[in-house]
Amino acid sequence: MLMNPNAPLTPAVVVVTDLVVFSRHLDLIAEIEHRGLRALFVFGPETPADQLARHRGDPRHPLSRATEVVHVPDCELDTLLAGVHTYLTDYQVRAVLNCGEVFVEPAGALAEALGLPGPGAHAARVCRHKVLQRLAAPGLAPRWTMLGRAGQAAAVAASWQEFPAVLKPAGRMSSSGVRSVDDTAELHAELAHYPPDEMLLLEERVHGPEFSVETLVHEGDILWSGVTGKNTNENGTRYFTETGHTSPAVGLTPAEESLLLEANASLLRAISFGTGISHAEFRLDGGRVILMEIAARPPGDAITKLWQLATGQPLEPALLDLALGRRTAFPAPRRRARQVYLDHPRGVLHGVDCSEGVPVSWVTTDGAWPRFEAVAEDDPACLSAVIVTRAIGQELGELSDSGGRAVSVVVDGPLREDLDAAAQRLVKTVHIRAGEGGNGPSTSADDMSGA
């Protein structure tokens, strides 16, 4: 049927994402509906087709209310354009809202081509490539060299003399492929484990605490920034897998916080970031602020939920405001929230239990994160959620990157109190059952905290 060219088109928002990511942001659907808009989705290749169909057909799941859904096989720009073709002809697209890393660049280009708010095609491109980030903000970069493609990297690697060093792919995410190397022999041995056409860079090993800065930006103006503390498993391993987040960060002096916020603002200017949310990761090394990387999308793990618990307000309305080109506001924190990833026994995952009475949320299976409710600012510290990001029957192994993590807890407490003691007590109420067969041994989280 041919459309009437004079008929008014229904206003809509295109959300570009994957199921594992969007399960954190399901409230966006209600927010889109509340504003009289239709929710149109593009899901990428990391979304299992059977799970997407199951959630679409479940009236209890928010995705059952999505107006339209397209599932595409890859994250290339041409594929995204083909996926949204009918959206652009059948609806008045008012916003393109990207909620995941793999679509940052094509979604940024699409929004800019449509004249819609977004980080901008240039900023989106830089945020997807660590070499470009080093070139765009040299004053924030560690000492580094571009090794080039892995298959030809040996000659450049031979001239590097500063060890320990960090070897990392230029375009991956979730700490995938990031390795510490102690000498030239170890560096050359590691090069063999990357695809020959993958772009690599080598950097000095920066020691010092790591933080992320989440920022809401409207047409280049910073409207709000928050600093999140980060823990990794780098001590005692060769990896840099994130094992905990605390929002707002603890232990920062006012001067150190100012250094981080000034560096973040300088970085956003350097890459000409337009409108949206950014998530930049830095280390403090003495008086230096060193950029690890920046992303042009909402932060991963539970960080958006930590800020919701800390401030009493969800981030999703602000994300939609910015995608629609509206200035927004977000409050200062009044509490502190922490996510702790638990170390786990090796073997097949059989179950997770919590003696605190908090329901265990199987987000991969259910396609939804738990509901987070803000409490009064002086309420005692509590266990807000137990989150499982693997499925029963999956093998639990080494935490070499974020995909290997299985269970985390979210703890929420008063801003002025030390959250450490409460977090250490509450993680002990979680028991991970894993083993060879049967129900597996019940392993407490005692001494297994990743943060």
Residue pairs with C-beta under 8 A, 6 or more apart in sequence:
3 89
3 90
8 92
9 90
9 91
9 92
10 38
10 90
10 91
10 92
11 36
11 37
11 38
11 91
11 92
11 94
12 37
12 38
12 39
12 40
12 67
12 87
12 91
12 92
12 93
12 94
13 32
13 37
13 38
13 39
13 40
13 93
13 94
13 95
13 96
13 97
13 320
13 323
13 324
14 40
14 41
14 42
14 84
14 87
14 93
14 95
14 96
14 97
15 22
15 28
15 32
15 39
15 40
15 41
15 42
15 97
15 98
15 99
16 41
16 42
16 44
16 80
16 96
16 97
16 98
16 99
16 100
16 103
16 106
16 107
16 110
17 25
17 41
17 42
17 43
17 44
17 98
17 99
17 100
17 103
18 43
18 44
18 45
18 46
18 47
18 100
18 102
19 43
19 46
19 47
19 48
19 51
19 52
19 55
19 367
20 46
20 47
20 364
20 389
21 99
21 100
21 101
21 300
22 28
22 41
22 43
22 99
22 100
23 363
23 366
23 367
23 368
23 369
24 298
24 302
24 304
24 305
24 369
25 99
25 298
25 304
25 316
25 319
26 62
26 63
26 368
26 369
27 62
27 314
27 316
28 39
28 97
28 99
28 316
28 319
28 320
29 39
29 62
29 63
29 65
29 66
30 62
31 316
31 317
31 320
32 38
32 39
32 320
33 39
33 65
35 320
35 324
37 94
38 67
38 68
38 91
39 65
39 66
39 67
40 66
40 67
40 68
40 69
40 70
40 84
40 87
40 91
40 93
41 63
41 66
41 68
41 69
41 70
42 70
42 71
42 72
42 80
42 83
42 84
42 103
43 52
43 69
43 70
43 71
43 72
44 72
44 74
44 75
44 100
44 102
44 103
45 72
45 73
45 74
45 75
46 102
47 71
49 71
51 367
52 63
52 69
52 71
54 367
55 61
55 63
55 64
55 367
56 63
56 64
56 66
56 69
57 64
58 64
61 367
61 368
62 368
63 69
63 367
68 86
68 87
70 83
70 84
70 87
72 79
72 80
72 82
72 83
73 79
75 102
75 103
75 106
76 106
77 105
77 106
77 109
77 110
79 106
80 103
80 106
80 107
80 110
81 106
81 110
84 93
84 110
87 93
88 114
93 114
93 116
94 116
94 324
95 111
95 116
95 117
95 320
95 323
95 324
95 325
96 107
96 110
96 111
96 114
96 116
96 118
96 323
97 319
97 320
97 323
98 104
98 107
98 108
98 118
98 296
98 297
99 297
99 298
100 297
101 128
101 173
101 295
101 297
101 300
102 173
104 119
104 124
104 127
104 128
104 295
104 296
104 297
105 121
105 124
105 125
105 127
105 128
107 118
107 124
108 118
108 119
108 120
108 121
108 123
108 124
108 125
108 296
109 121
109 124
111 117
111 118
112 118
112 120
112 121
116 323
116 325
117 219
117 274
117 275
117 276
117 322
117 323
117 324
117 325
118 124
118 274
118 275
118 276
118 323
119 127
119 217
119 273
119 274
119 275
119 276
119 278
119 296
120 272
120 273
120 274
122 271
122 272
123 271
123 272
123 273
123 274
123 296
124 296
125 132
126 132
126 133
126 136
126 271
126 294
127 133
127 271
127 278
127 294
127 295
127 296
128 171
128 296
129 170
129 171
129 199
130 168
130 169
130 170
130 171
130 201
130 293
131 146
131 170
131 199
131 201
133 141
133 271
133 291
133 293
133 294
134 141
134 144
134 146
134 201
134 291
136 270
136 271
137 266
137 267
137 270
137 271
137 291
139 266
140 263
140 266
140 267
140 282
140 289
140 290
140 291
141 290
141 291
142 203
142 204
142 206
142 290
142 291
143 162
143 203
143 204
144 201
144 202
144 203
144 204
145 156
145 160
145 201
145 202
146 156
146 199
146 200
146 201
147 153
147 156
147 157
147 167
147 191
147 199
147 200
147 201
147 202
148 156
148 199
148 200
149 196
149 197
149 198
149 199
149 200
150 191
150 194
150 195
150 196
150 197
150 198
150 199
150 200
151 196
151 197
153 191
153 200
154 188
154 191
157 184
157 187
157 188
157 191
157 202
158 184
158 188
160 184
160 187
160 202
162 204
163 181
163 182
163 183
163 184
163 205
164 180
164 181
164 182
164 205
165 180
165 181
165 187
165 202
165 203
165 204
165 205
166 178
166 179
166 180
166 181
166 202
166 203
166 204
166 205
166 206
166 240
167 177
167 178
167 179
167 180
167 181
167 187
167 190
167 191
167 200
167 201
167 202
168 177
168 178
168 179
168 200
168 201
168 202
168 203
169 176
169 177
169 178
169 194
169 198
169 199
169 200
170 198
170 199
170 200
170 201
171 198
171 199
172 178
173 295
174 300
174 401
174 402
174 403
175 232
175 239
175 240
175 241
175 242
175 401
175 402
176 401
176 402
176 403
177 194
177 198
177 401
178 239
178 240
178 401
179 190
179 238
179 239
180 205
180 234
180 238
180 239
180 240
181 187
181 190
181 238
187 202
191 200
194 200
206 283
206 285
206 290
206 292
207 283
207 285
208 283
208 284
208 285
208 286
208 290
209 229
209 230
209 251
209 283
209 284
210 229
210 230
210 231
210 232
210 281
210 282
210 283
210 292
211 227
211 228
211 229
211 230
211 249
211 252
211 260
211 281
211 282
211 283
211 284
212 227
212 228
212 230
212 245
212 279
212 280
212 281
212 282
212 299
212 303
213 225
213 226
213 227
213 228
213 260
213 261
213 264
213 278
213 279
213 280
213 282
214 225
214 226
214 228
214 277
214 278
214 279
214 299
214 303
214 307
215 222
215 224
215 225
215 226
215 264
215 268
215 277
215 278
215 279
215 280
216 222
216 223
216 224
216 225
216 277
216 318
216 322
216 328
216 330
217 223
217 268
217 273
217 274
217 275
217 276
217 277
217 278
217 322
218 275
218 322
218 325
218 326
218 327
218 328
219 274
219 275
220 268
220 269
220 272
220 273
220 274
220 275
222 265
222 268
223 327
223 328
223 329
223 330
224 318
224 329
224 330
225 261
225 264
225 265
226 247
226 248
226 307
226 310
226 333
227 248
227 249
227 252
227 257
227 260
227 261
228 245
228 246
228 247
228 248
228 249
228 299
228 303
228 306
228 307
229 245
229 246
229 247
229 248
229 249
229 250
229 251
229 252
230 242
230 244
230 245
230 281
231 242
231 243
231 244
231 245
231 450
231 451
232 239
232 240
232 241
232 242
232 243
233 239
233 240
233 241
233 243
233 399
233 450
234 240
237 399
239 399
239 400
239 401
241 399
241 400
241 401
241 402
241 404
241 405
242 301
242 341
242 402
243 340
243 341
243 399
243 405
243 450
243 451
244 338
244 339
244 340
244 341
244 449
244 450
244 451
245 301
245 302
245 303
245 306
245 338
245 339
246 306
246 336
246 337
246 338
246 339
246 419
246 451
247 303
247 306
247 307
247 310
247 333
247 336
247 337
247 338
248 310
248 333
248 336
248 415
249 257
250 336
250 418
250 419
252 260
256 284
259 284
259 287
259 289
260 282
260 284
260 289
262 289
263 282
263 289
263 291
264 278
264 280
264 282
267 280
267 291
267 294
268 278
268 280
271 294
273 296
275 322
275 323
275 325
276 296
276 297
276 319
276 322
276 323
277 296
277 297
277 298
277 299
277 315
277 318
277 319
277 322
278 294
278 295
278 296
279 294
279 295
279 297
279 298
279 299
279 300
279 303
280 291
280 293
280 294
280 295
281 291
281 292
281 293
281 294
282 289
282 290
282 291
282 292
283 289
283 290
283 292
284 290
298 304
298 315
298 319
300 402
301 339
301 402
301 408
302 339
302 369
302 385
302 387
302 408
302 410
303 339
304 314
304 315
304 316
305 337
305 339
305 369
305 372
305 385
305 410
306 337
306 338
306 339
306 410
307 315
307 330
307 333
307 337
308 314
308 315
308 372
308 374
309 335
309 337
309 372
309 374
309 384
309 410
309 412
310 333
310 334
310 335
310 336
310 337
310 412
310 415
311 330
311 331
311 332
311 333
311 334
311 335
311 374
312 331
312 334
312 335
312 374
312 377
313 330
313 331
313 374
314 372
315 330
317 328
318 328
318 329
318 330
321 327
321 328
322 328
333 415
334 377
334 415
335 374
335 375
335 377
335 412
335 413
335 414
335 415
336 412
336 413
336 414
336 415
336 417
336 419
337 384
337 410
337 411
337 412
337 413
338 410
338 411
338 412
338 419
338 423
338 451
339 408
339 409
339 410
339 411
339 451
340 408
340 409
340 411
340 423
340 427
340 449
340 450
340 451
341 399
341 405
341 407
341 408
341 450
341 451
342 406
342 407
342 408
342 409
342 427
342 430
342 432
342 445
342 448
342 449
342 450
343 399
343 448
343 449
343 450
344 396
344 406
344 407
344 432
344 434
344 443
344 448
345 396
345 432
345 434
345 435
345 440
345 441
345 443
346 396
346 397
346 434
347 395
347 396
347 434
347 435
347 436
347 440
348 393
348 394
348 395
348 396
348 434
348 435
348 436
348 437
348 440
349 390
349 391
349 392
349 393
349 394
349 395
349 396
349 406
349 432
349 433
349 434
349 440
350 392
350 433
350 434
350 435
350 438
350 439
350 440
351 392
351 432
351 433
351 439
351 440
352 360
352 386
352 388
352 407
352 430
352 431
352 432
352 433
353 360
353 430
353 431
353 433
353 442
354 360
354 383
354 386
354 429
354 430
354 431
355 429
355 431
356 383
356 426
356 429
356 430
358 383
358 384
358 385
358 386
358 429
359 370
359 386
360 386
360 388
361 368
361 369
361 370
361 385
361 386
361 387
361 388
362 388
362 391
362 392
363 369
363 370
363 387
363 388
363 389
364 388
364 389
364 390
364 391
365 391
365 392
369 385
369 387
370 385
370 387
372 384
372 385
372 410
375 382
375 412
377 414
377 415
378 414
379 414
380 413
380 414
381 411
381 412
381 413
381 414
381 417
381 419
381 422
381 423
381 426
382 411
382 412
382 413
382 426
383 409
383 410
383 411
383 426
383 429
384 410
384 411
384 412
385 409
385 410
386 407
386 408
386 409
386 430
387 407
387 408
387 409
387 410
388 406
388 407
389 405
389 406
389 407
389 408
390 396
390 406
390 407
396 404
396 406
396 434
397 404
398 404
399 405
399 450
405 450
406 432
407 430
407 432
409 423
409 426
409 427
409 430
409 445
411 419
411 422
411 423
411 426
411 427
413 419
413 422
423 449
423 451
424 449
427 445
427 448
427 449
428 444
428 445
428 446
429 445
430 444
430 445
431 442
431 443
431 444
431 445
432 442
432 443
432 445
433 439
433 440
433 441
433 442
433 443
434 440
434 441
434 443
435 441
